[in-house]
Amino acid sequence: MNRITVVPAKGRAVPDPETGELLLPEGRDVPDDAYWRRRIADGDVVIPNPPAKEVATK
């Protein structure tokens, strides 16, 4: 399964079903599944911008 990196939106506390705890402020790679897509759609988490170094090499 594909994975995506997400971080909590400002002021949001988001449960992480894999760890059983809240998603840490620095975020993490999570499965690209319906749960996380719904969190993105609801504005609970965001996909951070890639570092400028990665953008420049693509």
C-alpha positions in Angstrom: 0.0 0.0 0.0 1.2 3.5 -0.8 2.1 5.8 2.1 1.9 9.6 2.5 3.4 12.0 5.0 0.9 14.0 7.1 1.1 16.5 9.9 -1.7 17.7 12.1 -3.3 21.0 11.0 -2.7 23.9 13.4 -4.7 23.5 16.6 -5.8 19.9 15.7 -5.3 16.7 17.7 -5.7 13.7 15.5 -5.8 10.1 16.6 -3.5 7.7 14.8 -5.1 4.3 14.5 -1.8 2.5 13.9 -0.2 3.7 17.1 -3.2 4.2 19.3 -2.0 7.7 20.2 -2.3 11.2 18.8 -0.4 12.1 15.7 2.8 13.9 16.8 3.2 17.6 15.7 6.1 16.6 13.4 3.8 14.1 11.6 4.8 10.8 10.1 4.3 8.5 7.1 0.9 6.8 7.2 -1.0 4.5 4.8 -2.7 6.2 2.0 -6.1 4.9 2.9 -9.7 6.2 3.5 -9.1 7.2 7.1 -6.2 9.5 6.3 -7.8 10.8 3.1 -10.9 11.7 5.2 -8.7 13.5 7.7 -7.1 15.5 4.9 -10.6 16.3 3.4 -11.8 17.5 6.8 -8.7 19.7 7.3 -7.5 17.7 10.4 -4.1 16.9 8.8 -2.2 18.4 5.9 0.4 17.0 3.5 3.5 19.2 4.1 5.3 20.8 1.2 8.4 18.9 0.2 11.8 20.6 1.1 13.0 22.9 -1.7 15.9 20.5 -2.3 13.5 17.7 -3.4 11.5 20.1 -5.6 14.6 21.3 -7.4 15.7 17.8 -8.2 12.4 16.7 -9.8 
